[in-house]
Amino acid sequence: MLGLTVSQSTNITGAHSSTFTIVNNCNYTVWPAVVSGPESTQISPSGFILQPGESTSISVPPSWSGRISGRTHRGNDSSGNFSCLTGDCGTSILECSGRDATPPVTLAEFTLGPVGTLVYYDVSLVDGYNLPLMISPHNETGGNCNSTGCAADLNGDCPSELKVVNGSETVACKSACTAFGAPQYCCETTDTCKPTSYSRFFKSRCPTAYSYTQDDANSTFSCFAADYVITFSHLLPPRLMEVQRKEWRIRKVATSAMLPVEPAVPIATIKQSATVPLDFTVCQSSNNVSA
């Protein structure tokens, strides 16, 4: 395991049930966004910058739900305001201030109950994909504490009709719902919400991630008393990728009769951190413009 040091730190006090450590293991800049759910306290800052090799720790209070995502390809709009080509939250500033990321975007979703209860978490491709993202529990005391996420390069493999292109580069991959808006892709009713060739594209490459709205049973994980590392990375080492596939196949059999569990959407409290374990290999290069 590699270590990582970040120079700045901001300590936030108060009761919390988990610490989330967000790691940029890419060789380009990522602008993470933290969006709290409607019933949760809004976290500040809700947007920040991670240079390659940097991390930020978030002290998360009990009974919080929220989403964490990454923005890429930063530039400025016609008025000179902050803007990102993928995952932008539309505020024209670094902070997202409670506004969701614009699809297509890869999402890390968490739902925390009171202290001592389960934390539910998943990585969702329901809103599409813009960069690889993994969740890895640490210091867990019980539950179905598996790593999950999407470490594959879906931009490179993305079907042409789902691609978001910047010049000659594919920078994101839309979900079928975002691309077409049809009921069979957007799951407007459970009768029309079945796997499609597009959801199977996502599932085959990222077997533990949500591929469409009703993909609960094999895509939601839970832990007691765990901390989490959320890593923007490129590819898992082949050995770990195969372990993840085996875990997913075992979980799929064990939970085949399980009723859907829908974790709530979107939170946090920020602290730029120190030494952090890096579980995954480095992202490939990108044409991001650094701030």
C-alpha positions in Angstrom: 0.0 0.0 0.0 1.4 3.4 -0.9 1.1 6.5 1.3 0.2 10.0 0.4 0.8 13.4 2.1 -1.3 16.5 1.7 0.0 19.8 3.2 -3.2 21.7 4.0 -5.6 20.6 6.7 -8.8 21.9 8.2 -10.2 20.2 11.3 -13.9 19.9 11.9 -15.1 18.9 15.3 -18.4 17.2 16.4 -19.9 13.8 16.6 -19.5 11.7 13.5 -20.0 8.1 12.5 -17.6 7.8 9.6 -14.7 9.4 8.0 -14.7 9.5 4.2 -11.2 10.0 2.5 -11.5 11.2 -1.0 -8.3 10.4 -3.0 -7.3 11.7 -6.5 -5.1 8.8 -7.7 -5.2 10.3 -11.3 -2.4 12.2 -12.9 -4.7 15.1 -13.7 -6.8 17.4 -11.5 -10.3 16.5 -10.3 -12.8 18.8 -8.7 -14.9 16.7 -6.3 -18.4 17.7 -5.4 -20.3 16.7 -2.2 -24.1 17.0 -2.3 -26.2 16.4 0.7 -29.7 14.8 0.6 -32.8 16.8 1.2 -33.1 15.7 4.9 -29.4 16.1 5.7 -27.3 19.0 6.9 -25.5 20.6 4.0 -21.8 20.2 4.1 -19.3 23.0 3.5 -17.3 23.2 1.4 -19.4 21.3 -1.1 -16.8 21.6 -3.8 -13.0 21.6 -3.8 -10.0 20.8 -5.8 -7.7 17.8 -5.7 -4.5 17.9 -7.6 -2.9 14.5 -8.6 -1.9 12.6 -5.4 -3.9 14.7 -3.0 -6.7 13.7 -0.7 -9.4 15.2 1.5 -11.0 13.7 4.6 -14.7 14.3 5.3 -16.1 13.8 8.8 -19.6 12.6 8.2 -22.3 13.0 10.9 -24.9 10.3 11.8 -28.1 10.1 9.8 -26.6 11.7 6.7 -27.2 10.8 3.1 -25.4 12.2 0.1 -23.5 11.9 -3.2 -19.8 12.4 -4.0 -18.7 12.8 -7.6 -15.8 14.2 -9.6 -15.8 17.1 -12.1 -13.3 17.0 -14.9 -12.0 19.2 -17.7 -12.2 22.5 -15.9 -12.5 25.7 -17.9 -14.4 29.0 -17.8 -17.8 29.8 -19.3 -18.3 32.8 -21.6 -18.4 35.1 -18.6 -15.2 33.7 -17.1 -17.0 31.8 -14.3 -15.9 28.4 -13.0 -17.2 25.5 -15.2 -16.3 21.9 -15.8 -17.0 19.9 -19.0 -18.2 16.8 -17.0 -20.0 16.6 -13.6 -20.6 20.4 -13.4 -23.1 21.5 -10.8 -24.1 24.7 -12.6 -23.2 27.2 -9.8 -20.4 29.0 -11.7 -18.2 28.7 -8.6 -16.2 25.9 -7.0 -18.9 25.2 -4.4 -21.9 23.2 -5.5 -24.2 24.6 -2.7 -26.6 21.7 -2.8 -26.9 21.4 -6.5 -26.6 18.0 -8.1 -23.9 17.2 -10.7 -25.0 17.3 -14.3 -25.1 13.9 -16.0 -23.3 11.9 -17.2 -21.4 11.5 -14.0 -20.2 8.6 -11.8 -21.7 8.8 -8.3 -20.7 7.5 -4.9 -23.9 7.3 -2.8 -24.1 6.9 0.9 -26.9 6.6 3.4 -26.0 6.7 7.1 -28.4 5.9 10.0 -27.9 6.8 13.7 -24.6 5.8 15.3 -24.3 2.1 15.6 -26.5 1.3 12.6 -25.7 0.2 9.1 -24.2 2.5 6.5 -25.5 1.7 3.0 -23.3 2.7 0.0 -23.0 2.1 -3.7 -21.4 3.4 -6.9 -24.0 4.4 -9.5 -23.8 4.6 -13.3 -27.6 5.3 -13.5 -26.6 8.9 -14.4 -23.9 7.7 -16.7 -20.1 7.8 -16.3 -17.4 10.4 -16.5 -14.4 8.9 -14.5 -13.5 5.7 -12.6 -14.5 5.7 -8.9 -14.1 3.1 -6.2 -15.4 2.9 -2.6 -13.3 0.8 -0.2 -14.4 0.3 3.5 -11.7 0.4 6.2 -11.8 -0.3 10.0 -15.2 -2.0 9.5 -16.8 -4.0 12.4 -19.4 -6.0 10.4 -21.8 -6.1 7.5 -21.4 -6.7 3.8 -18.2 -4.6 3.7 -17.0 -5.2 0.1 -15.2 -2.7 -2.1 -17.4 -1.5 -5.0 -17.2 0.8 -7.9 -16.2 1.1 -11.5 -12.5 1.0 -12.3 -13.0 0.3 -16.0 -12.4 2.9 -18.8 -16.0 3.2 -20.0 -15.2 6.3 -22.0 -13.0 4.3 -24.3 -15.6 1.5 -24.7 -18.7 3.7 -24.7 -21.2 3.0 -27.5 -21.1 5.8 -30.1 -24.7 6.9 -29.4 -23.9 7.5 -25.7 -20.6 9.3 -26.1 -19.9 12.9 -24.9 -17.0 14.1 -27.1 -14.7 17.1 -26.7 -12.8 17.4 -30.0 -11.5 13.9 -30.6 -11.6 12.8 -27.0 -14.6 11.0 -25.4 -14.9 12.6 -22.0 -18.1 10.9 -20.6 -20.6 8.1 -21.4 -24.3 8.9 -21.1 -26.8 6.5 -19.6 -29.5 5.4 -22.0 -32.1 7.4 -20.0 -30.0 10.6 -20.4 -29.4 9.9 -24.0 -32.9 8.9 -25.1 -35.3 9.7 -22.3 -37.5 6.7 -23.2 -39.6 4.9 -20.4 -37.8 1.6 -20.9 -34.5 3.3 -20.0 -35.7 5.7 -17.4 -37.7 3.2 -15.4 -40.9 5.3 -15.2 -42.8 2.2 -14.1 -41.5 -1.1 -12.7 -43.2 -2.8 -15.7 -40.9 -1.1 -18.2 -37.8 -1.2 -16.0 -35.8 -4.2 -17.2 -32.2 -4.6 -18.1 -31.4 -3.4 -21.6 -28.4 -3.8 -23.9 -27.1 -0.5 -22.6 -27.4 -1.4 -18.9 -25.7 -4.7 -19.7 -22.8 -2.7 -21.2 -22.3 -0.9 -17.9 -22.9 -4.1 -15.8 -20.5 -6.3 -17.8 -17.6 -3.9 -17.2 -18.5 -2.7 -13.7 -20.3 -5.7 -12.1 -20.7 -4.2 -8.6 -22.0 -0.8 -9.7 -25.6 0.2 -10.4 -26.3 -0.1 -14.1 -30.0 1.0 -14.0 -32.5 2.0 -11.3 -33.8 -1.4 -10.4 -30.3 -2.9 -10.1 -30.4 -2.9 -6.3 -29.8 -6.4 -5.1 -26.3 -6.8 -6.4 -25.2 -3.2 -6.2 -25.9 -2.0 -2.7 -23.5 -2.7 0.1 -23.6 -2.1 3.9 -21.2 -1.8 6.8 -21.2 -1.3 10.6 -18.8 1.3 12.0 -16.6 1.7 8.9 -14.5 4.5 7.4 -14.4 4.8 3.6 -11.8 5.6 1.0 -13.4 7.0 -2.2 -10.8 6.8 -4.9 -10.7 8.4 -8.3 -8.5 6.0 -10.2 -8.1 4.2 -13.5 -7.8 0.4 -13.3 -7.7 -2.1 -10.5 -4.8 -4.5 -10.7 -5.9 -7.6 -12.5 -5.8 -9.7 -9.3 -8.1 -7.3 -7.4 -10.4 -7.0 -10.4 -10.9 -10.8 -10.5 -11.5 -10.9 -6.7 -14.2 -8.3 -7.2 -15.8 -10.2 -10.0 -15.9 -13.4 -7.8 -17.4 -11.5 -4.9 -20.1 -10.1 -7.2 -20.9 -13.6 -8.5 -21.2 -14.9 -4.9 -23.3 -11.9 -3.9 -25.6 -12.3 -6.9 -26.5 -15.9 -6.0 -26.9 -15.1 -2.3 -29.2 -12.1 -2.9 -31.1 -13.2 -6.0 -34.4 -13.2 -4.0 -33.7 -10.0 -2.1 -36.2 -7.2 -2.3 -34.9 -3.9 -3.8 -33.3 -1.5 -1.4 -33.1 2.1 -2.5 -30.5 4.1 -0.6 -31.2 7.7 -0.2 -29.4 10.2 -2.3 -26.7 12.6 -1.2 -23.3 14.6 2.5 -20.2 15.6 4.6 -17.7 18.0 6.6 -14.2 18.7 5.2 -10.7 18.3 6.3 -7.6 18.3 4.0 -5.8 15.2 5.1 -2.4 13.5 5.7 -1.2 10.0 5.0 -3.7 7.9 3.1 -3.5 4.4 1.6 -3.8 4.2 -2.1 -5.5 1.0 -3.2 -5.7 1.5 -7.0 -3.4 2.4 -9.9 -3.1 5.8 -11.5 -5.5 7.3 -14.0 -4.4 7.8 -17.5 -3.7 11.3 -18.7 -6.5 13.8 -19.6 -6.8 17.2 -21.2 -8.0 18.9 -18.1 -7.1 22.5 -17.6 -5.7 22.9 -14.0 -6.8 25.9 -11.9 
